[in-house]
Amino acid sequence: MNAHTYDEGYTDTEDEVSLHHAASPSLTRNVDLLSGLNSVQDTEELAYQLLASLPRSRLATIQRRLAPLLQFDVVGSLPAEVSLQIFSNLPFPTLLSCSLVCRRWNSLASDQTLWKNLCHARGWKWRQPPRIPTFDNALSRHMDPWDDSDDEGMGDSDEEADEDELDGVEAAKTELTLMHAELDSGFASMTLSRPPLLTTLSAPPASSSVVPVSVPNNRNSIYYYHPPPAAHLSQRPSSSKSHRIHPLARHSAPALLSSTNPNSYLKPNYKLLYLTHVKLQKRFFTSSYRLSALQTRGAPTNSHTSTIYCLQLYTYPLTGQQVLFTGSRDKTVREWNPSTGTVERVIEGGHMSSVLSICVHNGYLASAGSDNRVAVWDLEKNKLIKIIQDHEDSVLCVRFDDERLVSCSKDRTVRTYSFPDLEPQFVLGAHRAAVNAVSISSTLIVSASGDRSIRLWDAKTGKLLRTFENHHSRGIASIDFKPPCVLSGSSDKHLRLFDITSLQGWSTSPDTQDGGSSQPLPLPLSFAFGRSPFNSIPGTSGSSGSPSTSAFSYDAVFGSSFGMSGFESASLSEPSLCQTCGSSNVVPLRPGGHTVEDDNRTRCARHSDLVRSVAFGEDFVLSGSYDSSIKVWDRKTGALVADLTGGHTGRIFSVGFDCTKIVSCSEDQRICIWDFAHGIDTSFIQL
């Protein structure tokens, strides 16, 4: 009889199972040992004794194995809504760091809701990109001489008259590393030879000779290009709503890149939007720009034929397309497409002489000229609405909003009109010299004059609310007003920015003078929110009748803390501020309230001639001067951010800017664009 072989793959009796377990004595001993423990404390004591019996090298190994068991992700274990609420309180650098922790945190830190809220807090809006390619061109090295004529846009001063969202931890690390590398170093705007004329973001040419060079201390680094021969450009006198892109070559335009893929960025990516704005801000701080000329003398063929006095960037609300309006001594206003470099419209017939000032708002354009006129146009209908000729001398500045139009003149008056019916309202005549500039808000009018004063008016009643005498040591040439702050530029070569609710701010002037014995108290904080709190200001003197009566004035050029020595005598305990950087910890102080270091820095930073134009931004303020330079200043501290030279060979008359570029015009008939967005896709940024 054959003996049966044991089948190891099959068991049919309980005895065999018991026999199999009996072959594992270590498992049996462990089970018996643990079953004999009556509590967690007993188990803990046993574990400790076992660990204590091991050599130190084995304990280290066990420690590494235990470490993951001791980690607990509190935020990741919460519901997504609660985790996002926690992350919503973090600044953007912390969010980027959180995205590197783990996949769960990367998903939370990249949530579009968080970045959308961050963007909305800064006023940054998403714009659907245009579905057309944009082009890049160059600035000619050739600098033509200019006609050294008078600046019609400036009145005489009183002394002159008297005399991507990312997925995965590794991808997030890569993004953060690349972003920090760019933000830390910036992009030096320098190239050794001419780059390609057509550049797209998706397919950069392999043969490009553009060489990015890091020059951290170079504030004048520029891309210089040789433009192609100028072609004849047709112009569009028709309605502004149909913006055609001319197929012909343009003379010059900034390097504003946009995607040529019609399906790109159809879904808003607020993380990309926020980080792109951060990159652009860093480029302002590192003076990384590409300089190009929208117009040079005689080119393109339908450009201005004489000195350009004024300009303004404007975005059509319906289409989102940004254009540039310019006014000139040739009696015309021109509308440019900055992306293509073409003149899209020529507005003429409203003036018989130089156009000195323009203002564009909500589909209307107002222009002021040396012919004593203010002309108002409907851009959509391409129609002249009305010509106002109430001033007795050149109209130097015009501004308007949804409720009123305000103009100022060499005749020393400011006039207001209702808008859009343009009925006369008030004639404000308190200035002693030409009123060179005005700026407005919903309830206030600010005027600046050659008599060295700035005056605050109630826009609804025409009442003079406050006079700041001797605000500069010479006549004031330009102002801008973003409540509650006023920015001014003067023929004394300096800028001043101050908050009218607290009388705090900064100045580029190193000089301080002792003021008079009486200084005005700061305005109530409600002033900043558009209400008129001036009915009862302690210590004010002045009648409520004639608008020409001063409600309050002071006679000091700003001294020690923000240049107001008399400010201290007003028994108001405010911190001392540095005139240049705004620091509240400036010690030791020299007589006059500044240090030697401040003197040296201010002397290098300030303009060397009259400050003809100033402009407010969210983070920066801008100034353009007769010294042919443009300077960018930190809005909060007054520190010099960028010093732009080399674009103009004549006096600069007007400057403007947005988050991507600076535009300027000069008596050399050039319109320069200082592009800080070169190489960056900004087509999704609403300008």
C-alpha positions, 0 to 999 in steps of 0.5 A: 500500500502506498503511503500518503504524502502530507498535503501542506496546502490543505488542513482539515482538522483542528489538531493540525492548526494547533500543531502549526501554532505551536511552531511559533513560540515567540508569538505565543509568549508575546500574547501571554505577556500582553494578556497579563497586563491589566492597565495602560500604565503596566504596558507603558512600564513594560515598554520602558523596561524593554527600551532601557535594556536596548543599546543606545544605537537601537534606541535611535532607530526606534526613535525615528520609527516613533516620530511619525506616530507622534506627529498630528496635523491639527489644521489638516484634520479639520473640515476644509471650511475651518482650515481655510478660515485659519489660512485666510488670516495669513499673509501671502509669504506664509501661504507660500511656505504652508504650501510646502508642508504637505499635499493637504496644506498645499491644496489649502494654501492654493485655494483660489478663495484665499488669493481672491480675497488677497487680491480684492484687498489690494484692489487687483482685479482679474481681466480676461486676456485679449485674444490678439498677439501683442508686439514688441519694439524699440527705442531709437538711440537717436535723440533729436534736439528740441525747440527750447520754448516756454512752458505754456502749462505753467503760470508765473509765481508771485515772486516772479510777478513781483520780480500658476496654482501648483499641484504636489509638494515638489512642484510647490517647492520649485515654484517657491524657489523660482519666485524667490529667486526672481523677487530677490534679484529682479531683472536687470534691464540690460542687453548687449544687442537687439532682441527679436521684434516679435516675442510670445510668451509661449515660444521664446526664440532660441536665438534671442540675444537678450542677456539678463544681467543682474545689476542690483545697484544700477538705477539707470539700466535700460533696454536700448533697441533700434526700431525698424523703419517707420511705416505709414499708419492710418488713423481712426476718426470713428467711434472709440468703441471699435478699436481696430488693430492695424496690420501695418508696422508701428513706430514703437511700443512697449513690450507688453506680452500676452498669450496668443492662445485663445483658451488661455486663462479663461478661468481666473487664477487669483494666485497667479494674479497676486504673485504677478503683481508682487513681481511687478512691484519688485521690478519697480524697486530694482529699476528693472524696465525696458524703455521704448518710445511711442513717439519721436519727433516726426514719427510715426507719420500721424503723431503730434507735430509739436511739444506734448504737454499732457497725457493720461492713461485710460481704460475703457470700462466696457472693453477693458482696453487701455489707451493713452491720450496726449495733448499737444501744442499742435492744438490736438488731442490724440488717442494711442493704443500702447500695445500696437503703437498706433494713433487710433484717433485724432481729436481736433477743432476744440482749441485754437492754440496749445492743449495744456491739460486733459482729463478722461473719465467715464467715456468723456474727455475734457481738455484745457488750452492756452486759448482760455477754453475748456472743451468737453468731448463724448468719446463714444459718440466722437462728438464735441459737447461744449466749449467753455470760455469763462477764464480770462487767461490760459486754462492750466489744468482741468479735472472732472468726475461724475458730479462736477468739472473744475478748471484753474487758470493764469487769471488766478481763479478756480471755476467749477461747473456741474457735470454733465450739464456744465452749468457754472457753479462757483468762482474761487478767487483766493489765490494771489498768483496763477493757479497751476493745478487742481485736484478733486475728490467727491467733496473737496477741491485742492488747488495749488498756485505760484503764490506757494500756497495750497488751498482746500475748498468744499466742492459742494458749497465753494467755501474755502476750508483751509489754506496752507501758506508757504507750503513750498519755498517757491511756487507750486507747479503740480499736485495730486490728491488721494484723500486724505493725502496731498502730493505736491511738486514745486519750482523749489525742486522738492516734493511734499506729501502730507495727510490733511487729517493728521498733518503728518507726511514726508518731504524731499527737502532737507531744509527746515524753517521755524514756523509761526506761533500758530499752526492749524490742528489736524483735521478730523478723521471723518474727513478722509471718508468724504464727509465735511467736518469743517463746520466747527474746527477748534481755533478756526477763524474766518467767515462762512460767507465769501469763498475768498475768505480764508477759514484757516491758514498757517505761515510756516514751511514744514519743520522738524517732524514733517517739517512743522516746528510749530506743530509741536507748539500746538500741544500735539504729541506726535512722533518725529519723522525723517523728512526723506524716509518717514522713520519715527526713530531718527537719532541723533538729530542735527539742528533742523531735525535731520542727520548727516546721512539724511542730508547726503541721501536727500541731496542725491535723491532730489530733483535738480530742477522744477517738479512739473508733474506728480502722480499718486499710486497705491504703493508709489508716487511719481514725479517728473521734472525739468531736469529730464528725469522721472523719480519713483518714491515709496508712498509711505516713507518717501524713500527713493525707489527708482531714478529714471533717466535717458528717455528724454532730452528736454524738460518733462511736462507730464507723467503717468503710470499704472502697475506695469509701466510709466509714461511720460512726455516732454518738450523733445516731442517724445512719448516714452514708455518705461515698461516694468512688465517686459517678459511677464504675461500681464494680459490678465491684469485689469489696468 
